[in-house]
Amino acid sequence: MKTILVPTDLSPITEYALNVAVDLARTYQAEIILLHTVLSEYIPPADCVTGLSFDIGPVYEEAWKEADQELHKLAANPRYADVTIKTQLGSNLDGLIHCINEQPADLIVLASKGSSGLMEWLEGSHAELIVRHATCPVLVVKQPVGHFKPERIVYGIDLEKELKKPHTYPFSLADSKRRQFLYVMTPSDGRLPEGVREWVDEFAAINGMKEYNLHIWHDKTISGGILHYADEVKADLIVLFTHGHKGLQHWLKGSVAEDVLNHSQIPVLIMRL
């Protein structure tokens, strides 16, 4: 891992993500790109400007200048002095996802707050768009983390065929002491436990995992089961897998990813298949 991208709306929760990114950067000698997109909120609706003239240049330039100062202030924190943090400004006129995906990142670390944080972060569903359209893994951080070194990891699995392929994780999870594969069985799920265990054995073998546990958890919903089990075992990281656009939309049909990301109090790593 060489580059970690931290998108920020410049709110105080930025430090949640930045602190985790710094921990990872120190471990892997990576650099951090701290990105903010300046919102062009000063452009009035078309039906309000008929016959009038608006000059948004000075206002937008001031917003750009203030954002640039805030970014540099964040990056200059003495606690991060040993880590390379580059600041980058973009405009939502170019598109938030475009600004993010044009950065050569190996991992995106994203801060979110509370159960509705993903809906409130930036504008509307922008955080969901980041998770859905990013071209690299996304780590969502919900609250302050003292030192990011996950050991009790819960891997949520759904027995997708493509999930059996080898996965390259953005940071090492090989040293985790209590690797937990979790399959949530809902009342409408007709799979047999033996078939689930056989599938997970093959998945672990393909990914070179020798020590692991599989737990089949019965719950009303998949997302609720993931959250309840993670709380039960005191997990410090949840890992979910998606296909990108189609994969995350598949999760969202049952509100799985949305619910887990919105309600989890521990970091969630979204892995691309």
Secondary structure, DSSP 8 states (H G I E B T S, - for coil): --EEEEE--SSTTHHHHHHHHHHHHHHHT-EEEEEEEE--TTS--GGG-TT-----HHHHHHHHHHHHHHHHHHHT-GGGTTS-EEEEEEETTT-HHHHHHTS--SEEEEE--TTTHHHHSSSTTHHHHHHHH-SS-EEEE-S--SS----SEEEE----GGGGS----SS--TT-SS-EEEEEE-TT----HHHHHHHHHHHHHHTT--S-EEEEEE-SSHHHHHHHHHHHTT-SEEEEEE-SHHHHHHHHHTTHHHHHHHH-SS-EEEEE-
